[in-house]
Amino acid sequence: MNLHAFAETHEVTNQPPSLDGVNLYRLDRPLQEWARRFGAGWAEARMDAYGALAGGPLMAAGFLANEHGPVFHSHDRYGNRLDTVEFHPAYHQLMATATEHGLPSLPWREPRPGAHVARAALTYLHFQAEAGSGCPLTMTFASVPALRLQPDLAERWLPKVLATQYDPRNLEVSQKAGATIGMAMTEKQGGTDVRANATRAFAIGQSGPGQAYELLGHKWFCSAPMCDAFLTLAYTNEGLSCFLLPRHRPDGSRNAFYIQRLKNKLGNRSNASSEVEYRGALAWMVGEPGRGVPTILEMVALTRFDCMVGSSALMRQALTQAIHHCHYRQVGGRALTEQPLMQNVLADLALESEAALALSLRMGQALDQLTDPVQARFARLVTAVGKYWICKRAPAMINEAAECLGGAGYVEDSILPRLYREAPVNSTWEGSGNVQCLDVLRALSREPGVLDALFAELGDGHGDHRLAAAIGRLHRELKDATEMPYRARQLTEEIALTLQARLLLEAGNSDVSDAFIASRLGHRAGAYGALPRGVAVEALLKRSAPSL
């Protein structure tokens, strides 16, 4: 018998078609509706164009940038100190495309109604292709309010920061077409407790805002060390202060900024995170001396917002992959999306994804309206609420989505393992869960008007007795001052779910709001896929499905 005749042992069947090259905006009806609802309809053409890029060339670049991660070069072959990080061209492609389309700059360059929402939607699309590049993009975007506190520094740096040209060359900023900004806050001994920092700043001449100092110390986490400058913290005689520290001195020489090593991280692998030392590094004070934490929080508030957007994006891409696979995959002669238990799981994931997006873009709307004191107070609270809840929900949600693909969702050929590894960074970076929940309590108890802004947003339940009951329950819980720190996570969760329910109900899609309220405001199951009976699962899948 000629066994070579049987070299082809099988025909490939029962596999989904490729999603390569899809337009991520066009297949995302919730994104389209929420972006319009919160004032970004004018940017629809931009979002559509970026959706095509994110689902096509940027998605491919994301795989390459993760396969070929950053490489640290401490010295050249002659022994000269370099302190450079080499990135694959795919990473530069991701950065250049995002910068050209205004992801780090749009609301500052075009301060119009809906600008923050539009920028968040573009970022949401970009992070689905590759979230690692989002770190320097986010920090550059978020640096602007802090830099504006120091007008002399802003005059020099903001034209480069807000440029729509990406310039990765290792040069002094005046020689570059555009600049990126990083951040270095935490130290070995303190972590989140930045008041335990040991780095010191010494005035070169005059002291005070905008003046030059030399910094001596270390930073345990410095993200994106090839940025052109970093907002960082150091102690002066007046207390912990904020500084802008460039990689190069004005004369073009290297600053005394030394990379010790790159972090070997769980995820976020296309991005370089590092340990650094300052050995007399030149820096300029930003804001008032001794007010470093409030100053740098101008930046942190916006990076926390992007943690919300980023986690929402990861969940959306996981949902897209899961529904697409299950629509084409047959078991027992029927597509998985036709089988009741899988419908329950996928519909539950769709609810989680849309609720996260709704709260994130509502936060974007609040940022567009900060001149309104009520919106400013709402944003102050929801920054912490959303950062905690959305980022906390992402890992489990993505895990469930990967399981929908079976073994195919566990291998690196799929994007699901990368999404899963990426998810914890948003819950950890910029203050982990307990930090956010305690910040929620701080905002509610110490900042006048924040509690009133929350309940003004929630209203009276909008005609739904279940939501009205949840609002009443939340009001009673917040009036009870006993053991508040112990209950901080429970309270933050209740605020997040009640806000999400209100947003979905007011938007008017009863299939979505009824399912969310029934499954989130009443008895809640521990796992996805335990929606109560009566939920319109098929309608939920068609709303969020790329292929149905």
N, C-alpha and C positions, 0 to 999 in steps of 0.2 A: 504494500500500500504506500502511495506517495503522500506522506504526511504534510509535505510542503504545500499541498493544495489547500490545507486548512490553516494557513498562517494567519489569515483574517478570521479570528474566532467569533466576532460578534459585530453587530451593527449598533451604533450609538443611538439609543432611543430614550424617550421619557426624561429628557433633559431640557431645561428652559433655554430659550434663545439668549444670546448675549445682550447685556444692557449697555455695552460699550457705545459711546457716542450719543446717548440720549440727552435731551435737554431737561436738566433737573428742575427747571422752573416750570416748564409746560406740563410735567407730569405731577405737579404738586398743587392741587387745587386749594388746600388749606393755606398755603403760603400766598397764593394769589389773592385770596379773599381777605386774609388778615392784613396783608400789606396795604391793600386798598382801604380797608376799614380804618386803619390808623394813619392815613394821610399820605401814603407813598405811591398812590396811583400814577402820579406824574413820572415816576421812575420805571414804569413797567417795561419800556423798551430796553432800558439798561439791565433790568433783572432778567429779561428774556435772553439778551445777548450773553450775559454772564452764566445763565443756566446752561447754555450750549457749551461754553468753555469748560464749566465745572464738570459736566458729564462726559466731555470728550478729552481734549488735550491735557487739561489739568488733572483729571482722574488718572490718566496714564502717567503723568509726571509724578503724581503722589506715590504710585507704586515704585517708581525708580528712585525717588528721593528717600524712601524707606529702605530699599534694598541696598543703596549706597549711601550710608549715613555720613555725618560730618567727621572729619579727621583733624586732630590737633597737631600742629607743628610748633614745637617749642623753640627749635633752633634750625638754622640753615646748615648746610653741609660743612661750612667753615667754622661753625661754633658760635655764630652771631645769634643773639636772642631774637626770635620772630614773634611769638605769641599770636599766631594766626590759626584760623580754622578754615579748612578747605571743604567746600560743599560741591555736591554733584550738580552739573548744569540743570538738571530737572528742578532742583530746589530754587535756583535763581530764576527759572522760568515761572515758578509759582509766585515768587516774590514780585517779579517784574509785572506780571499780568495783574495781580491784585493792586499794586501801586498805581499802575496806569489807569485802572478803573476806579480809583479813589477810595479803596477800602480803608486806608489809614487817614484820609483827609476830607472825605465828602462833606460831612456836616460843618466843618470849619471853613471850607472853601465856598460852600453854597448854603449858608445858614437860612434855610427856608422851611416852612412847615412840612413835616414828614421826612426831613433829611436824615435824622437819626434812625428812623424806621427803614428808610431805603438802604442806608449803609448797613444796618443790621441784617436785612434780607440778603444783600450781596455777600456779606460775611457768612451767613447761614449756608449759602450755596457753596462758597469757597471751602468752608470747613468740611463739607461732605467729601470733597475731593482729597483734601489733605489738611489736617488740623495742625500739624507741627509748624508749618510756616506761619500759622496764625499768631504765634507768640510774639515775634518782633512786629508784626503788623498791628496787633492789639496794643502793644506798649507804645508804639509810635503814635497811634491814634489817641491813646489815653494820656500821653505826656502833655498835650497842648494846654489844658487848663492850669496845670502846675507851672509850666513855663511862662504862661501869661501873668503869673503873679510877680514875675521879675522882668519888667519891660525891657531893660537893657539887654538881657540875655535873649528874650523873645525876639527882639529886633534882629539879632544875629542868626538865631537858629531856626525860627519858624518858617522863613521862606524855603529852607531846605527840607524841613520836616513835612511841610504841606505840598511839596513838589510832587507831581505825578510821574516823575522819572525815578526809576530804581537804579542806584549806582553802588555796586558792591565793592568798588575799588578801595584799597586800604590807604586812604589819603586824608589829609587834614580837611575839615569840612568846607572851607572856603574854595577848595579845588574840586568840589563834587557837585553834581547836578541835583542830588537829593540825599537825604540823610535818614537814618533810622535811630530810634531811641530805645534803650533797654532800661533795666531796673536791677538794682542790687541792694537788698534790704537785710536779709537774715544772716546771722552768724552762727558758728558752731554751738556756742553756749546758750543761745537764746531761741533760735527758730522764730516762731510767731511773736515771742516776747522781745520785740525790737528794743525795748528800753534796757535790756541786758546787753546791748551792743557794747563793744570795746573800742571800735575804731575812733580815732581822734583826728580832729581837724585843727590846723595851726595857721593863723592868718599870716600871709606873706608881708603885707603892709597894713593898710587900714582893715578893720574888721567890719562885719555887718552884711546886709543884703547886697548881692551883686559883686561882692569883693572876692579876691582870689585867696585861696587857702591851699595848703598841702595836707593830704590825708595819709594817715598811717594806720594800717589794719588789714582786715581780711573780710571776705564775704563767702559764706558757705554755699549760697545759691546766687549765681549771676546768670540770668537767662539771656541767650543770644549774645555771646561775648564779642561778636564781630560788629555789633551796632557801633554807630559813630560816637555816641555818648550815653551816659547812664545817669538816671536819678538815683541817688544813694544817700544813706544816712551816716552821720558821724557826730561825735560829741565835740562841742566847743565849751568854753567856760560858762556859757549861758544855758547849756543843755543840748539835747539831741536836735540836730539841725539837718536840713535837706541841702544837697549839693548836686550840681550838674558836673559830671566828670567825663571829659572827652577822651577818646583813645589817642588823640594826637594833640600836642601843644600848638599854639597859634603859629609858631615858627616852623611847623611841619615835623618836628622831632617826635619820637614816640613818647607817650606819657608813661609814668612809672606805674603801669597797670599790668600785672603779671598773671597770666592764666596758669593755674597749678595743674589742673586736669579737667577733662570733661566727665560729666556724670554718666554712669551706666544705668539708664532709666528703664522702668517697666515699659513705658510707651513714649510717645512724643519723640520718636527716634530720629526723625528727619531734622529736628531742631537741636542745636547745641546748648546744653546747660553746663555751667562750669563753676569751679571754685577759683577765686581770684585773690590776689593780695595787692594792696596799695602801699607802695614804698616811697612815700613823698609825692603821691600823685596830685597833679594840679587839678583844682576844681573850683567852681564859683558857687557861692551861697545863693540858694533860691528861697525867697520868703524870709520871714523874721528869724533871728537866732533863737534857738530853744523851741521853735515851733515846727520841727521837722516832720513829726508824725501828721499833724493836720495838713501840712503842705503836701506831703507825698500821698495822703489820702485823696487829694484831688485827682490823682492818677489812678489810685487803687479802686475807687468807686467805678470807674469806667472799665477797668480790666475785669472786675467782678461781673459787670454787665456782660462782657464778652464771654465769660465762663457760662453764663446762662445761654447765650446764643450758641456757643460752641457745643454744649451738651445737647441742646435741642437739635442741632444739625447732625450730630452723631446718631441720635435716636431716629431721625428722619431717614438717614441713609440705611440704617439697619432695617427699618420698617420697609423701605423700598425693596431691598434685597429679599426680605422674607416673603412679602406678598407676591413679588414677581416669581420667585421659585415655586411657591405653593400654587399659583395659578396654573402653571404648566406641568407640575409634577403630579402624576397619577398614582394612587395606591388603591388596590382593589377595584380598578376600573373607573375610578372617579377622581377628578382633580381634588387636591387637598383643600382648596378654597371652597369646595362644595360640601365638605364634611363638617358636621356640626361642632365638634370639639376644636378643630383647627380654626373654624370661623370665630369661636369664642376667644381663642388665644390672639389671633390676628386683630380682631376688633378691639380687644383690650389694649394691645400695643398701639393701635391707631389713636385711641383716646389719649393715651399717655403722651404720644408725640404731638398731637394737636394742642393739647392743654399747655404743654411746655412752650410751644411756639407762640400761642396766644399771650401768655404772661410775659414772654420775652419782648414781643413787639409792643405790648402795652407799656412796658418799661421804656422802650424806645420813644413812644409817644410822649411819655412824661418828660424825657430828656429834651424833647423838642419844645416843651412848654415850661421850662424851669423858671421863667419870669413870673409865672403864677405861683404864689406861695403854697397853695394846696398841692399842686403838682410836684413842687420841689420836695415837700414833706412826704408825699406818696413815693417818690423816687428814692428818697433816703431810706425808707422802710423796705421797699420791694427789692432794692439792691441786695440786701442781706437775705430776705425771705427767698427770693428766686435763686440766688447763688446757692443757698443751702438745698432747697427742695429739688430743683431741676437737676442739679449736678449729682445729688444723692440718688435720684431715680435712674439715671442713665446706665450705670453698669449692669444692674439687674435686667433692665429692659433690653439692652443689647444682647445679653446672655440668652434671654428667651428667644429673641429674634434669630440668633445663630442656631439655636436648637431646632427651629422650624426647618432649617436646611439639613438637619441630621449631620452626618459626618462631613458633608460638603461645606458646612459652615464652620468647621473646626480646622480647616487646612488653610495655609497661607495664600493659596491661589485665590481664595475668596477674600474680600475686604473685611469680613466680619471679625477675624482675630485682631486686626489692626484697630478697628473701631472699639473693640472691647478693651484692649490695652490702653487706648487713648482716654477712655472715659474717666478713670480715677484722677487724672491730672487736674481736671476742672474742680473736683470736690476738694482737692488738697491745696492747690495753688491759691495764693491770695487769701489765705485763712481757711482752715478746714471747718468741718461741720459745727463743732462746738463754738468756735470763734464767731461764726455767722449767727448762731442762735442767741448767743449772749449779746451780740450787737443788736439783734432785734429787740431784746429787752431794754437795752440802753436807749435805743431810739424811742421806744414807747414810753419809757419812764422819765427820760431826762430832756427830751426835745419837745417843746410846746407845739401842739397842733398835729403831731404825727398820728396819734390815736384817732383824732377827729377826722383826719384825712383818710384813714383806713375805712372807717365806717361810712364816710360820705361816699367812698367808692363802692362799698358793698350795697348800700341802699337798704331797702326793706324786703328784699327777696324777689322783687320783680314778678310778683304773682305766683311764685312757686313756694308752696308751704314747706317743702323739704329744705330749700335754701334759706327760707326765713327762719326755720328752726335752727339751722346750722349757724346763722348769724347771731341769733339770740344766745345760743350755747357758747359761741366764741366771746360774746360780750361778757357773759358771766365768768368765763374762765379768766379773762384778762382783768376783771375787777377783783378777782381773788388773788391777793398779794402773797399768799403763803407758798413757800418753797418754789418761788419763781425760777431760780436758776436750775433746780432739779427738773422742772417741767418745761424747760426752754425748748427742747426739741419737739415735744408734743404741741406746744403752743404755735411754734413756727410752722409745723406741718398743717395745723388747722387753719392758720391764716392763708397758707399757700393754696390749699384745696378749696377753701371758700372763695378766694379770689378767682381761681380758675373756673369754678362752677359759675360764678356770676358773669365772667367774660363770655363763656360758651352760651349761657342762657340768653344774654342780651343780644348776641350775634344772630339769633333767630333760627338756627338749625336744630330743630327739636330732636332729631335722631341722635345728634352728638350730645346735646345738653342733657337729655333724659338719661342716656346711658351713663354719662359721667356722674351725674348727681346720684343715680341709683347705686352705682358701684363705688363711689368715693365718699359720699357724705353720710351714708348709712353704714351697714356692716361691710367692712373691707376685708377681702381675702388676702392671705400672705403672698400668694403667687398670682402671676398673670394667667388669664384663661378661666377665671371663675366669675364671669359676669352673671348677674341674675337673669332669670327667664324674662322674656318680653323685650329684650334689647334688639334693635334693628341691625343685626350684625352685617347682613348683606349690604345695606345702605352705607354703613360705616366703611366697609371694605371698598366699595365702588368709589367712595369719596377720596380715599387715600391711596388707591391702587394705581400703580404705573401702567398696568396692563389689562385691567378688567374693563 
